[in-house]
Amino acid sequence: MHEAVTLSTDVLVIGAGGAGMFAAVSAARNGADVILIDKNVVGRGGATIMAQMTCASALGEAEPDSPELHLADTLEAGRGLCNEDLAALLCEGSPLRIRELESWGVNWARQDDGRFNQVKAPGHNRKRCVYVDFLSTGAAICAALRNRTSRNDAIRRLSNLSITDIVVHGGEAVGAVGYDIPTAAPVVITAGATIIASGGMTKMFQRTTASNNLCGEGVGLALRAGARLTDIEFLQFYPNGHLAPRMVGLDPTTWEPTRVKLGGRLLNGLGEEFLQNYTDTEGGGAYDTARDVLTYAIYKEVEEGRGTPHGGVYLSFQHIAPEALERALGPVLDIFARNNIDLTKAPVEIFPIAHYQMGGIEVDVSMATRVPGLYAAGEVTGGANGANRLSGNALPEALVFGERAGESAALFAKRKPVPDWDASTAAPYIDTIRGIAGRNATNSAWPGHLLRELKELMWTKVGAFRTADDLAAARARINTMRLTELDKLAVADEASHNTSLVEWCELRNGLYAAEAVALAALNRRESRGAHQRVDFPRADDHFRRSQRVALEGQELVSDFAEVLQ
């Protein structure tokens, strides 16, 4: 194995999606030297680049609006569990970040008179959401941020680098250790401050909208460094996830913006509209229905035997004139045609799919964790969304929290010199990396095998609808995976692009995230927002509190605390 590489910087940013890239830009403009790293290619992975359309921002150009009104909608969607300070930061900061991105080349859609074209998304009381076009808003944001980070001499970008440990010395986070994926060389990075912006954990579910690198590693890194989680049991399931027929070339989240924009009709397997049975809205439209309610309605129709052949519900556009579809969708219709999908002749089948991690690392409004020198930003954080994220709030959460984390980390790093590690500080982490490759090579169980079992377990027992028996069984099994089976897995000894090494390291941190969700879901004995307990079907005011999870020794423990308001 190659010799260890040692680097030093003022601010280290782990994860280079929207939150990470904005954090790097922000730290650099606050005077810090920055190392921005990603397990894949900087600016090409994560969730931001996959975001298709809407970004909530109270610009007030389509109709009167304000951050205060945006905040009110966010708090209502959060079902009483939003950290109001964080939610307010998101709503107040979004207009600033949207206009800044425009100055960096993001061409937001505008009306003929030059005003932003804003649309109303589910859960909003105003036309508030901006977009670039029907499918490419996230890609446009990432392109602008890639340009800003690549042209800034204070930002060093490193792709294909996997972080395995946050290093805490003297009670402070002083950097991280990882390895270069192409060569397996250990990499030691000393840093005045460290930001985790590695995204969510929905890869841990069998069906997901997430890119393949969102496997909960940031949650595991934070827990093992001494940080605490908040409300990690709340995971959003995207209600209109594509189910059938097979579709290649489009994201499985395609159907929500399509449905809202064009007026698609949701039908059960009997061809009946059904949303009116679960909302106060007459008929089957209810395009402002919050995602947790819509997910519940679809699940119940299937559960009660009114599902479609593949186990979902229908989304139909057959009532819309072909020319209207052509005007709205344009070249997207060609992609549908290549998949033998003709919206004028037949509906598609949809079903909820794991989409977004709403709980996460506990931070304050400076994005600081309880570990000095350790910050977090984006989807990996918890608090702002409460029990249910408002549609369109994911992108501003990444942008606003990334900007704040970068500023805060730069200011923290300025207060003291970059720590100088001695060999004994880095050695245990390097030894762990060196000791994994080639271990248990004759064993028949590989990391990919355990990952497949974990994904099925999370989907079937820790999914959108939960019971005590399922959750207890899931937690016990995941705990065994984490404490007993992980170290017995076979890892290849290849020095170049060792995929089993990558998967082992993903599991090492990701299993903490998965077990934390199962534990927290088991302890929250109520149904609220995206957390639905079949055995406790109603919200309980006793649980209108934030649940915190921490690591004590090798055991995950949780408690409840008052929501910060």
Phi and psi in degrees as a GROMACS rama.xvg file:
@    title "Ramachandran Plot"
@    xaxis  label "Phi"
@    yaxis  label "Psi"
@TYPE xy
-63.8115  157.364  HIS-2
-65.6608  153.397  GLU-3
-67.3371  142.562  ALA-4
-103.021  132.171  VAL-5
-114.846  128.579  THR-6
-126.487  161.13  LEU-7
-142.086  143.86  SER-8
-157.508  166.233  THR-9
-73.8737  -49.3041  ASP-10
-129.089  128.379  VAL-11
-105.326  128.306  LEU-12
-114.563  120.574  VAL-13
-101.632  107.939  ILE-14
110.975  128.151  GLY-15
-126.5  45.272  ALA-16
-86.4953  -154.714  GLY-17
-60.7527  -46.9473  GLY-18
-65.1056  -44.6771  ALA-19
-66.2353  -43.7682  GLY-20
-65.6227  -40.4314  MET-21
-67.1246  -35.9098  PHE-22
-62.1257  -40.7586  ALA-23
-64.1645  -44.8825  ALA-24
-61.2614  -44.1227  VAL-25
-65.4957  -43.8175  SER-26
-62.6491  -41.3523  ALA-27
-64.6064  -41.1961  ALA-28
-75.5904  -7.72564  ARG-29
-101.042  19.8087  ASN-30
92.1366  8.85707  GLY-31
-97.9383  146.515  ALA-32
-81.238  139.668  ASP-33
-130.039  139.477  VAL-34
-111.556  121.809  ILE-35
-111.029  119.3  LEU-36
-123.963  156.489  ILE-37
-146.238  146.454  ASP-38
-68.3416  -24.9713  LYS-39
-109.671  -132.574  ASN-40
-100.099  131.24  VAL-41
-53.471  125.852  VAL-42
80.9895  0.592578  GLY-43
-115.207  -6.37173  ARG-44
-115.827  -169.367  GLY-45
81.9392  -171.466  GLY-46
-92.011  -30.7341  ALA-47
-57.37  -44.3899  THR-48
-64.9344  -20.2578  ILE-49
-90.5434  -9.8589  MET-50
-64.5643  132.521  ALA-51
-93.2658  -45.8404  GLN-52
-132.991  -75.259  MET-53
-92.9029  145.439  THR-54
-135.653  113.931  CYS-55
-74.5902  128.435  ALA-56
-158.818  122.189  SER-57
-80.6594  68.6099  ALA-58
-79.363  -25.6811  LEU-59
70.8645  27.41  GLY-60
-97.8151  -17.2192  GLU-61
-92.7563  -34.3133  ALA-62
-161.602  162.789  GLU-63
-54.2195  134.149  PRO-64
-156.527  169.203  ASP-65
-160.694  158.183  SER-66
-57.7747  -31.1171  PRO-67
-64.8402  -40.0408  GLU-68
-69.4097  -38.3981  LEU-69
-61.2609  -42.3714  HIS-70
-62.49  -41.9171  LEU-71
-59.6556  -41.9581  ALA-72
-67.2614  -37.8081  ASP-73
-64.4665  -43.681  THR-74
-67.1462  -38.7335  LEU-75
-63.4581  -43.1188  GLU-76
-64.4099  -32.1009  ALA-77
-76.0547  -1.98662  GLY-78
55.1879  39.664  ARG-79
86.5568  2.97426  GLY-80
-115.23  5.58952  LEU-81
-69.2404  136.082  CYS-82
-72.2164  107.865  ASN-83
-64.6052  -31.3411  GLU-84
-65.0922  -43.4577  ASP-85
-68.8032  -41.6323  LEU-86
-63.0404  -40.066  ALA-87
-65.2597  -39.9284  ALA-88
-59.4  -43.3077  LEU-89
-60.1627  -49.6535  LEU-90
-69.7978  -38.3235  CYS-91
-74.0083  -32.5067  GLU-92
-83.8751  -21.2153  GLY-93
-58.8616  -48.2344  SER-94
-58.1683  -35.8434  PRO-95
-64.9689  -43.614  LEU-96
-70.2983  -36.2094  ARG-97
-63.823  -44.8058  ILE-98
-69.132  -34.7961  ARG-99
-65.8678  -43.3328  GLU-100
-61.0074  -35.4002  LEU-101
-62.6964  -39.4722  GLU-102
-67.2313  -16.955  SER-103
-97.081  5.20425  TRP-104
109.139  4.83694  GLY-105
-79.125  118.893  VAL-106
-91.2372  81.4448  ASN-107
-62.0163  142.219  TRP-108
-61.9691  137.788  ALA-109
-129.948  157.175  ARG-110
-78.9494  172.918  GLN-111
-60.6277  -28.796  ASP-112
-87.1571  5.14195  ASP-113
95.2353  -10.1816  GLY-114
-75.4469  154.195  ARG-115
-58.1117  138.409  PHE-116
-85.9019  109.764  ASN-117
-114.502  141.299  GLN-118
-122.027  161.657  VAL-119
-94.6022  124.049  LYS-120
-107.021  162.177  ALA-121
-53.5498  132.049  PRO-122
92.1171  -9.14311  GLY-123
-98.071  147.122  HIS-124
-100.047  5.74682  ASN-125
-139.308  159.237  ARG-126
-75.8868  100.299  LYS-127
-126.802  -19.6102  ARG-128
-92.1672  126.29  CYS-129
-95.7352  164.541  VAL-130
-160.539  164.848  TYR-131
-92.766  -55.7526  VAL-132
-153.865  -168.847  ASP-133
-65.0592  -29.6088  PHE-134
-128.235  -10.5588  LEU-135
-122.65  22.6133  SER-136
-62.1727  -49.5547  THR-137
-62.3506  -40.3843  GLY-138
-63.042  -38.3244  ALA-139
-67.0547  -39.9426  ALA-140
-62.7715  -45.7533  ILE-141
-64.3964  -36.98  CYS-142
-62.1795  -43.0054  ALA-143
-64.4905  -41.2616  ALA-144
-71.0758  -36.6554  LEU-145
-59.6955  -41.7159  ARG-146
-62.61  -43.9056  ASN-147
-66.3951  -42.163  ARG-148
-72.6054  -34.6226  THR-149
-72.3486  -24.8222  SER-150
-97.5067  6.32469  ARG-151
-105.715  114.93  ASN-152
-66.0879  -16.9563  ASP-153
-82.6596  -7.77572  ALA-154
-111.04  120.055  ILE-155
-101.816  121.356  ARG-156
-102.587  128.525  ARG-157
-127.109  116.361  LEU-158
-95.9165  164.54  SER-159
57.1757  41.5912  ASN-160
-125.647  120.701  LEU-161
-103.401  125.883  SER-162
-90.0656  130.714  ILE-163
-106.001  -26.189  THR-164
-148.945  139.15  ASP-165
-87.3775  131.522  ILE-166
-95.8618  123.683  VAL-167
-112.891  125.148  VAL-168
-137.14  127.378  HIS-169
63.7295  29.0014  GLY-170
83.0522  0.258785  GLY-171
-122.505  150.813  GLU-172
-74.553  123.84  ALA-173
-119.773  12.5159  VAL-174
140.3  -154.037  GLY-175
-155.6  163.188  ALA-176
-127.387  141.393  VAL-177
-157.298  -155.362  GLY-178
-149.566  152.492  TYR-179
-79.9405  118.038  ASP-180
-62.4971  -42.239  ILE-181
-62.6993  -30.4343  PRO-182
-118.46  -11.6847  THR-183
66.1565  14.8677  ALA-184
-71.7092  130.071  ALA-185
-63.0242  145.148  PRO-186
-129.305  126.093  VAL-187
-110.516  125.806  VAL-188
-123.937  112.308  ILE-189
-87.288  138.715  THR-190
-148.559  142.761  ALA-191
-68.1738  -31.0302  GLY-192
-151.652  150.573  ALA-193
-128.034  136.434  THR-194
-117.743  125.325  ILE-195
-92.6188  118.196  ILE-196
-136.948  48.1234  ALA-197
-92.6006  4.16757  SER-198
82.9144  -166.426  GLY-199
-89.8295  -154.862  GLY-200
-135.202  16.6361  MET-201
-73.2628  -6.95551  THR-202
-60.2291  -21.6739  LYS-203
-72.806  1.59495  MET-204
-111.247  150.006  PHE-205
-62.0283  -40.2981  GLN-206
-118.637  123.782  ARG-207
-150.842  153.422  THR-208
-87.7776  -6.04254  THR-209
-77.0493  155.227  ALA-210
-71.5752  166.061  SER-211
-73.5943  -5.30896  ASN-212
-102.378  5.62955  ASN-213
-96.2874  79.5699  LEU-214
-119.534  22.8082  CYS-215
80.3517  10.4724  GLY-216
-61.476  -37.1478  GLU-217
-62.5865  -38.007  GLY-218
-63.5032  -45.5488  VAL-219
-63.6352  -42.9646  GLY-220
-57.9005  -44.6838  LEU-221
-66.4476  -45.7155  ALA-222
-59.7163  -45.7457  LEU-223
-69.8727  -20.8866  ARG-224
-85.8874  -9.35265  ALA-225
108.15  1.02144  GLY-226
-76.2687  169.202  ALA-227
-118.943  151.471  ARG-228
-100.664  159.397  LEU-229
-134.913  131.293  THR-230
50.9393  43.1099  ASP-231
-70.1183  -14.5405  ILE-232
-69.6493  -14.1976  GLU-233
-92.0097  105.978  PHE-234
-121.901  129.808  LEU-235
-87.3344  131.306  GLN-236
-102.855  122.532  PHE-237
-71.4894  114.897  TYR-238
-65.9495  -34.204  PRO-239
-100.07  43.5542  ASN-240
-72.7784  135.974  GLY-241
-63.8269  136.507  HIS-242
-120.294  -49.9701  LEU-243
-159.861  151.828  ALA-244
-74.2181  175.137  PRO-245
-56.1468  135.385  ARG-246
-134.948  126.865  MET-247
-120.696  135.508  VAL-248
106.411  -6.09207  GLY-249
-135.061  149.122  LEU-250
-66.1829  145.657  ASP-251
-65.824  -9.29831  PRO-252
-87.9744  6.01037  THR-253
-52.8946  -34.5792  THR-254
-79.1852  -21.2299  TRP-255
-67.9826  -54.0167  GLU-256
-62.084  -33.7636  PRO-257
-64.4649  -44.5639  THR-258
-62.775  -47.2024  ARG-259
-68.262  -43.0535  VAL-260
-67.5433  -38.6165  LYS-261
-104.799  -11.0385  LEU-262
82.7651  41.2436  GLY-263
-65.2902  147.819  GLY-264
-102.34  131.425  ARG-265
-90.109  126.393  LEU-266
-130.28  143.334  LEU-267
-80.9009  -175.683  ASN-268
-65.8142  -14.6817  GLY-269
-91.3302  1.44718  LEU-270
81.8144  17.5709  GLY-271
-103.361  138.947  GLU-272
-69.3286  144.259  GLU-273
-135.672  -13.4906  PHE-274
-59.9906  -28.5601  LEU-275
-62.0163  -18.908  GLN-276
-80.8172  -9.31262  ASN-277
-123.735  -5.42461  TYR-278
-134.29  178.091  THR-279
-88.7225  3.74412  ASP-280
-86.0373  133.025  THR-281
-73.0566  143.869  GLU-282
78.6586  -168.484  GLY-283
-108.649  9.98666  GLY-284
-74.2071  -79.368  GLY-285
48.3729  54.9213  ALA-286
-74.017  -7.47337  TYR-287
-101.227  12.2  ASP-288
-66.4858  128.964  THR-289
-64.4831  154.437  ALA-290
-64.8362  -33.8919  ARG-291
-67.7837  -37.9349  ASP-292
-68.6039  -42.65  VAL-293
-64.8229  -41.2553  LEU-294
-59.9652  -44.6905  THR-295
-60.3561  -44.9665  TYR-296
-61.2566  -43.5018  ALA-297
-66.9088  -45.2734  ILE-298
-57.3598  -44.5147  TYR-299
-66.4085  -39.2627  LYS-300
-61.1246  -42.4091  GLU-301
-69.3075  -43.9707  VAL-302
-59.6926  -34.9162  GLU-303
-90.6199  13.7804  GLU-304
87.7194  14.4729  GLY-305
-110.873  33.1525  ARG-306
-89.3796  177.305  GLY-307
-90.9774  174.37  THR-308
-55.9693  -32.5794  PRO-309
-96.043  8.00449  HIS-310
89.0561  32.3939  GLY-311
-134.668  -147.974  GLY-312
-128.974  167.18  VAL-313
-90.2167  145.236  TYR-314
-119.677  116.723  LEU-315
-116.069  138.056  SER-316
-121.29  15.8707  PHE-317
-67.9828  -17.8024  GLN-318
-83.9772  -2.12411  HIS-319
-100.336  134.644  ILE-320
-61.1613  141.096  ALA-321
-54.8839  -37.7249  PRO-322
-67.7328  -31.4604  GLU-323
-68.5684  -39.8648  ALA-324
-62.5139  -41.1116  LEU-325
-62.9899  -44.4951  GLU-326
-62.9917  -40.1228  ARG-327
-79.411  -37.5354  ALA-328
-105.618  -26.2101  LEU-329
52.1821  -123.998  GLY-330
-66.5995  -15.5315  PRO-331
-62.828  -30.1737  VAL-332
-62.0343  -30.5537  LEU-333
-66.0923  -37.1917  ASP-334
-66.7673  -42.8465  ILE-335
-57.5531  -44.2199  PHE-336
-62.0924  -38.4812  ALA-337
-65.0521  -21.145  ARG-338
-100.105  14.0756  ASN-339
58.7239  36.2526  ASN-340
-108.709  117.445  ILE-341
-120.254  102.939  ASP-342
-66.7137  -16.0707  LEU-343
-81.0958  -14.3514  THR-344
-114.773  -26.6889  LYS-345
-152.729  149.592  ALA-346
-78.9092  169.173  PRO-347
-105.166  162.821  VAL-348
-103.67  137.493  GLU-349
-130.759  159.508  ILE-350
-160.825  147.506  PHE-351
-54.6768  146.349  PRO-352
-141.188  140.427  ILE-353
-57.4691  130.259  ALA-354
-131.761  -45.2327  HIS-355
-150.906  137.476  TYR-356
-91.5256  109.427  GLN-357
-87.6223  -38.4666  MET-358
-82.1216  170.879  GLY-359
170.622  -150.691  GLY-360
-66.2746  131.62  ILE-361
-75.2433  124.813  GLU-362
-134.432  160.799  VAL-363
-97.8467  -170.961  ASP-364
-70.8464  -11.2117  VAL-365
-90.3441  2.23965  SER-366
69.7599  20.1349  MET-367
-85.2806  137.744  ALA-368
-83.4216  -176.438  THR-369
-79.4654  -2.21289  ARG-370
-96.9035  114.574  VAL-371
-54.3732  134.138  PRO-372
88.4857  -4.27345  GLY-373
-114.776  124.328  LEU-374
-123.328  166.903  TYR-375
-147.858  156.011  ALA-376
-155.283  150.779  ALA-377
86.9151  -152.908  GLY-378
-62.5778  -23.9609  GLU-379
-70.3613  -14.6518  VAL-380
-89.1764  161.541  THR-381
-124.971  162.572  GLY-382
119.203  -44.688  GLY-383
-69.9784  -32.2746  ALA-384
-95.7434  -12.5699  ASN-385
61.6741  -133.425  GLY-386
-88.5754  -7.63324  ALA-387
-162.776  121.44  ASN-388
-77.6524  133.428  ARG-389
-68.9682  133.155  LEU-390
-52.4237  133.954  SER-391
90.3579  -5.42278  GLY-392
-89.351  -7.69736  ASN-393
-67.7048  -46.7649  ALA-394
-64.5877  -48.3057  LEU-395
-62.6409  -31.3374  PRO-396
-60.3778  -44.0485  GLU-397
-63.5347  -46.6071  ALA-398
-70.4852  -49.1311  LEU-399
-69.0964  -46.3619  VAL-400
-70.575  -33.1669  PHE-401
-62.9675  -44.7798  GLY-402
-60.893  -44.7289  GLU-403
-67.7234  -41.4666  ARG-404
-62.1746  -42.5181  ALA-405
-61.7715  -44.6422  GLY-406
-61.8354  -47.5284  GLU-407
-64.8095  -42.7698  SER-408
-64.9829  -39.2724  ALA-409
-63.4513  -42.7008  ALA-410
-65.1357  -40.2788  LEU-411
-63.4743  -43.6199  PHE-412
-65.8953  -28.8152  ALA-413
-68.9632  -22.026  LYS-414
-75.9872  -13.4695  ARG-415
-153.232  156.604  LYS-416
-69.3274  158.157  PRO-417
-60.7307  129.355  VAL-418
-62.4923  143.749  PRO-419
-105.521  103.686  ASP-420
-74.5701  147.762  TRP-421
-97.1593  170.61  ASP-422
-60.9123  -33.3219  ALA-423
-68.8289  -26.9774  SER-424
-68.9604  -43.9549  THR-425
-84.5871  -23.1462  ALA-426
-57.1685  -46.2184  ALA-427
-60.4968  -36.0263  PRO-428
-70.4385  -41.0492  TYR-429
-65.7402  -41.1088  ILE-430
-61.8242  -36.0686  ASP-431
-62.547  -46.2458  THR-432
-62.4858  -45.5165  ILE-433
-65.3855  -29.954  ARG-434
-81.8844  -12.2663  GLY-435
-79.3958  -49.2611  ILE-436
-60.8243  128.758  ALA-437
84.8713  -0.0342358  GLY-438
-77.1057  141.306  ARG-439
53.2796  35.6966  ASN-440
-61.271  -22.2447  ALA-441
-89.1212  -4.62874  THR-442
-69.5512  147.849  ASN-443
-87.5276  -10.7759  SER-444
-96.9472  124.053  ALA-445
-114.36  161.991  TRP-446
-55.0859  -37.8028  PRO-447
-61.4232  -33.5812  GLY-448
-64.741  -45.985  HIS-449
-67.294  -36.5262  LEU-450
-63.5742  -40.851  LEU-451
-62.8303  -41.7547  ARG-452
-63.6747  -41.4848  GLU-453
-62.1492  -42.5976  LEU-454
-62.1388  -42.277  LYS-455
-67.1318  -40.0691  GLU-456
-62.1999  -45.9791  LEU-457
-65.115  -37.8301  MET-458
-69.123  -42.2151  TRP-459
-87.3669  -27.0993  THR-460
-118.896  -15.4956  LYS-461
-128.168  30.918  VAL-462
-85.2265  -146.458  GLY-463
-72.7089  -25.7461  ALA-464
-127.064  127.039  PHE-465
-128.943  153.469  ARG-466
-132.773  160.565  THR-467
-60.458  -42.8357  ALA-468
-62.8838  -45.6412  ASP-469
-62.7879  -45.1  ASP-470
-66.6433  -40.8128  LEU-471
-64.5049  -41.9843  ALA-472
-64.4973  -42.0522  ALA-473
-63.7887  -44.9669  ALA-474
-62.5944  -43.9771  ARG-475
-62.1302  -42.2593  ALA-476
-67.4679  -43.2767  ARG-477
-65.0408  -38.8974  ILE-478
-60.63  -41.373  ASN-479
-64.9578  -42.1666  THR-480
-56.3334  -46.6538  MET-481
-69.3471  -44.869  ARG-482
-92.7885  -23.2261  LEU-483
-118.644  -49.6647  THR-484
-84.6392  -28.2319  GLU-485
-56.9057  -46.3782  LEU-486
-72.7628  -9.91124  ASP-487
-95.8696  -5.29021  LYS-488
-69.9628  146.807  LEU-489
-78.7403  137.679  ALA-490
-130.101  130.375  VAL-491
-65.5094  162.857  ALA-492
-104.003  13.1965  ASP-493
-61.464  140.123  GLU-494
-88.9886  -14.5451  ALA-495
-118.198  123.426  SER-496
48.4034  56.766  HIS-497
-80.4698  95.2509  ASN-498
-66.7141  -32.1744  THR-499
-69.2832  -30.5001  SER-500
-65.9627  -43.8512  LEU-501
-59.9852  -46.4086  VAL-502
-66.3244  -36.7882  GLU-503
-63.2888  -44.5982  TRP-504
-67.3882  -37.6788  CYS-505
-59.25  -45.9537  GLU-506
-64.8263  -37.6919  LEU-507
-55.2058  -46.464  ARG-508
-88.5928  -34.4156  ASN-509
-66.5089  -30.7701  GLY-510
-65.238  -30.6435  LEU-511
-62.2778  -43.7957  TYR-512
-63.4464  -45.7612  ALA-513
-63.0917  -44.0885  ALA-514
-66.6039  -36.2479  GLU-515
-61.8528  -39.9588  ALA-516
-63.9849  -46.6869  VAL-517
-62.4698  -43.5083  ALA-518
-61.9919  -49.2684  LEU-519
-66.0235  -38.7806  ALA-520
-65.8827  -36.6078  ALA-521
-66.4803  -38.9451  LEU-522
-78.4217  -21.7481  ASN-523
-89.0829  96.2935  ARG-524
-92.5606  66.1614  ARG-525
-162.388  172.757  GLU-526
-112.77  125.471  SER-527
-152.06  122.473  ARG-528
58.9732  -128.07  GLY-529
-78.1701  -8.48788  ALA-530
-96.8566  108.253  HIS-531
-118.635  116.707  GLN-532
-102.926  119.255  ARG-533
-61.6699  -35.0729  VAL-534
-84.6926  -11.5691  ASP-535
-134.283  77.0534  PHE-536
-75.9796  -3.26813  PRO-537
-120.714  155.911  ARG-538
-70.4939  144.428  ALA-539
-126.128  121.7  ASP-540
-58.763  -23.7818  ASP-541
-61.3289  -29.6691  HIS-542
-100.45  17.547  PHE-543
-80.4588  57.2486  ARG-544
-141.531  156.463  ARG-545
-81.2505  138.773  SER-546
-103.206  128.622  GLN-547
-110.227  139.967  ARG-548
-123.831  134.352  VAL-549
-137.235  165.127  ALA-550
-104.835  120.052  LEU-551
-116.948  107.206  GLU-552
66.8961  -119.463  GLY-553
-106.405  7.51302  GLN-554
-108.424  134.749  GLU-555
-85.4332  130.824  LEU-556
-128.741  154.681  VAL-557
-136.057  156.037  SER-558
-148.498  171.304  ASP-559
-114.16  145.087  PHE-560
-140.735  159.562  ALA-561
-62.0108  142.791  GLU-562
-67.5665  135.324  VAL-563
-74.15  115.312  LEU-564
